[in-house]
Amino acid sequence: MGKRSNFERIPQEFYPTPFKAVPPLIAHLGGVRRFAEPCCGDGQLVRHLESFGLRCVYAGDIATGQDALARDTYADADAIITNPPYTRQLMHALIAHFAHILPTWLLLETDWASTKQAAPFMPSCSDLVSVGRLRWIEGTTMSGKQNFAWYRFDARHRAGPIFHAQGTAASPPVSLCGHCGKPYRPQRSDSRFCSNSCRQRAHRSRLTVTKRDKAQPTEAS
């Protein structure tokens, strides 16, 4: 039986993404206008996202000959957004591959985050947006037995995820501290440092460099 429900698992993991999965994600896509969908199946997720004003700049699928693991760029996309295959070995390979190309939103089982197999990937996961249970088989009245969430992966992020319950507002995007280089969530758009300590250290470092430069003799002297 398929893990998502009591129905037999569909060959090639072909589960068109229900519309219900998309609205919770939209509020968390700040700055994303163009997206790539490398596991698009019949294009249902593309249509859902475009109904909210986003534009798909690439759509492909292994079933039609486009191997996502063989592609390293997605033109001018701001992010990858997809509902990937759930075969674990392939899913894990896709997470690692996508996260080094662009910020990536993947629709995955919520419980997966608590498994040992997820541990290597969770530091690069910045956000989990809860979706709840979904009705995967069109025309049925039963939802699957698993809860789902959108996971955002980015290889530049190393601080782990923030969990967003259904209906909660989006958090500020992750930035890198201008002094220590660690990821943090700025409270202001012009913020450059993760703490007052880092701000003060950066200021002292600039003063030290300035004083040293002034102390250097010029060619005329």
C-alpha positions, 0 to 999 in steps of 0.5 A: 500500500502507498504510504500516503493512503490506503491506495496502492502506490502509483508507478513512478511516484506520479502524484499531481500536487493538490491545490490545497498544498499551494496557498500556505506556501505563497506567503513565504515566497518573498522575492520569488517571481520566477521559478523552475519545476524540474519534477513537473509531471503533468504540470499541475503544480506549475498551473497552481503557482502561476494562478498566484502570479508567479512565472515558470521559466523551466518545467521538465520531468524524467518521464519526458527525458529531462533528468533533473540531476543532469541539470545545473542551471535554471536560467533566471529562476529565483527558486526551484519549487517542486513536489519530488519523487518520494523514493528515498535515494532519489529524493535525497540526491535531488535535495543535495543537487537542487540546494547547490543551484538555487533556494529550493522548496520541496513538498515532503512528509512532515515526519521525514524531518525527524528521521535519521536519514534527514539529519544530513540535510536539515542544517541547510533547511531554513523553513518548514511550512506546514500544509497538513494532510492532502487528498492525493487521489483525485475524485476520492473523498479520503486524504492521505495519512501523512502530514506534509510541509514545504521545506526550503533548502539552501546550501548557503544556510547552515542554521537549521529550520524555523517551523511555520504552522498553518496560517502563520506569517512569513519570517524575515529571510535569512542573511549572513552576518557581515562580521562573523558570517553566521546566518541570522534573520534580520529584524530590519531591512538594513541590518548587517549584523547578527548581534550588537557584539558583532556590530561593535567588533566590526566597528572596532575592526574598521577603526583599526584598519583606518588608523593603520592606513593613516599611519603608513608613510606616503611616497612623498614623505 
